Amino acid sequence: MEIEKILATFGIEKTNNGASTGSEWISTKGETINSYSPVDGSLIASVTAAEEADYERVIAKASEAYKVWRTKPAPLRGEVIRQLAEKLREVKEPLGELVSYEMGKSLQEGLGEVQEMIDICDFAVGLSRQLYGLTMHSERPGHRMYEQYHPIGIVGIISAFNFPVAVWNWNTALAWVCGDVCVWKPSEKTPLTALACQQITKEVFEANDVPEGVSGLVIGGADIGKLMSNDTRVPLVSATGSTRMGKSVSAAVGARLGTSLLELGGNNAIIITPSADLKMVVPGAVFGAVGTAGQRCTSTRRLIIHASVYDKVRDALVNAYKQLRIGDPLDQNNHVGPLIDTDAVDMYLKAIEAAKAEGGNVVVEGGVLEGPGYESGCYVKPAIVEAENSFAIVQHETFAPILYLTKYEGTVEDAIAIQNNVPQGLSSAIMTASLQESEKFLSYAGSDCGIANVNIGTSGAEIGGAFGGEKETGGGRESGSDAWKVYMRRQTNTINYTDSLPLAQGIKFDL
């Protein structure tokens, strides 16, 4: 991979400004954010962080742009997004490579993330002609009552490092089609992919005379997130990240009666029943646990295995882990790449030690890899630990490739109770050949997660369905289905086409 050529494709230099109104790059003077690749430890490029004055300029321009953008017909907005999808198809390979190199996920996953962007754009294009309201019958004669949806204004987007481009586009494609404008604060751990997305969008938007400010970018630390969360000019803040971060955002946005769309931590489990097909269990569990080096919010953290098949499943997993290849994620022969940085490595090591201290039995040893190819210090061995679901460390999400095995006795209801007994509620799955077990898992008394799968793993989601979870995962929904409604405000309208004024509920008010 020629990183210099890829950076040049997106106009990224060795030092870059960290704020943009869409057409103009603002000369920022904040702290320097260096982007080091976890793949080889190299400094890729630097970004000068935005400060409060830069944020104010971007928000002011977004406010102006909204007044114009909301007047454009939704299908016209959809046409712009269609062209954005075409541009993403053109740059899929270099953008996917940049995602992989800056974040550390495999090249296939990097390319897949760009494909998600393309898919959500395609979804949004169709949506631009389907922003439906409802018509209801009025109880008053000669009256018509209906609902319609209007754009809400500025959508603030706070995204995480693990999906540095797709989650941004999940929000923007829908928000733009709905008539909103967007201001993005990406993770300071992956600023370069944000610069690339801004340049791609700038090219398409300028070709279509989209008002400057519809796509804003503000790169910085937690201070920028706090400004956005407390800003009454931003009616919706969509935040993806840790539960701790989400609670902070939710409190600030809620205090001003704004709306927050939260996609937070996951502590995802697969229930493995006696009838489960091992040929499906092993690849589903292994990919879920080690894909993106365990740094997906939907990564498989726990396997809840019936006692009758426990030893068989455990031994099959141990054998599969022996075959994992760990190394440069741009080499498609490797299964597992690096963690994002050495801080993540420290958390991984502490989690394994905590599990041991609580009585966990390590069946696949972890550890940090050293030597040629591992110079960044971010490569670790995926680990498997036998542990009780009640362990404090199991109750928390560790963003690393650690898989906990828990044995259950009795019925599928017992397994579901174990699965649900964590604070998070994002993704879940069951492996079974029993129709009864699968239906119980999907019922109102089954999985309490926002995503519940049968005979597939917890990791990975199609854009056609709404994505999100419950409990400490935040309750938000992004991507498909009717997730578009969060980006709009609902309005109920009643029209009286008579020459009298009857009141509802038969109330009389005669003058």
ABEGO torsion letter per residue (X at the ends): XBAAAAAAAAGBBABBBABBAGABBBBBABBBBBBBBAAAGBBABBBBBBBAAAAAAAAAAAAAAAAAAAABBAAAAAAAAAAAAAAAAAAAAAAAAAAAAAAGBBAAAAAAAAAAAAAAAAAAAAAAAABBBBBBBBABBGBBBBBBBBBAEBBBBBBBAABAAAAAAAAAAAAAAAGBBBBBBBBAABAAAAAAAAAAAAAAAAAAGBBBGABBBBBBBAAAAAAAAABAABABBBBBEBAAAAAAAAAAAAAAGBBBBBBBBBBBBBBBBAABBAAAAAAAAAAAAABGGGABAABBABBBBBAAAAAAAAAAAAAAAAABBBEBAABAABABBBBABAAAAAAAAAAAAAAAAAGBBBABBBEBBBEBGAAAGABBBBBBBBBBAABAAAABBBBBBBBBBBBBBEBAAAAAAAAABBABBBBBBBBBABAAAAAAAABAABBABABBBBGBBABEBBAABBBEBBEAAGGBBBEBEAAAAAABBBBBBBBBABABBBBBGGBBBBX
